[in-house]
């Protein structure tokens, strides 16, 4: 069965690969290390964060989210400042 692509899903900037394109392709591990690092995505941070589940009051959460992107980072910064004032970090 030969399916035809949905015209609404066809991306002119990213056409379906031809047999010739597959023949010219190179595996990631066949590329120089410097290029491999760029293609693998965001580098691992030296200091990573830990995902937690935190229950907050609805009005507090709404206010934080309303403050825009980065609200989770601001929560972390606020907690760190509070702990610093208390002499715990």
N, C-alpha and C positions, 0 to 999 in steps of 0.2 A: 504494500500500500504506500503510495507516494503522496505525502501530505503537502499541501501548499501553505506557506506561511501566512499568517494573518497580516494584511497590509497595514493595519493600525499599529502592529508591534514591530514592524521592520524599521531598523535604525540605519539610516543612510551613512552615518558617521562610523558605524561599526558593522560592516557587512558580514555575511556568513563566510567562513573560511573556505577557500578553494583547495583542491588537492595540491596545487603548487605552493600555497601558503603553508600547508602542513609539512611539505618536504623541506621548506626553508626554515622551519621553526627549530629552536634550540631549547633544550631542557634548562631549567633554572640553574641546576648545579653545573651546567656547562658554560655559564657566564662568568665574567670576572667577579671576584669577591666584593669589590666596591659596588658593582651594579646589583649584585644579589642583595646586599644590605639595603639598598634603596627600594628594591622591589618587594621586600618582605614586610614592609609596613613600618609602623611607628616602633622605634627602638624601645627596649625594655628599660623602664626607669630604674635608677639605682635604689631609690626609696619608693616602694610601692604602697598603695593604700589598700585597706581591707574593707570589703563590702560587708555592711551590717544592715540589719533591719531595725529601724528606729520608729517608735510610735510617737507622733507629735499631735498636739491639739490642732484641729482643723483650721482655726483662725491664724495660728502661728505659721502653719504650712502654707496657707494661702498668701500671707504677707511675704513670706520668703520667696515663693514662686513668682509673685507679682513684682519682685525686685529685679527680675530678669535673669538672663543666662548667668551661670556661675553661682547660683544660690547655694548649691551643695558645698562648693568651695568656701563660700562665706560662712556657712554653718561651721565647717571645720576650723576656719580662722577664729571665729567667735569662741568656740569651745577651747581652742588652744590659748587664746588670750585670757579667758576665765581661769584656766588651770595655771597659767603663768602667774596671774595675780595671787592665786591661792598657794603658790610655791610648790606646785606638784609637777611642773615640767620646766 
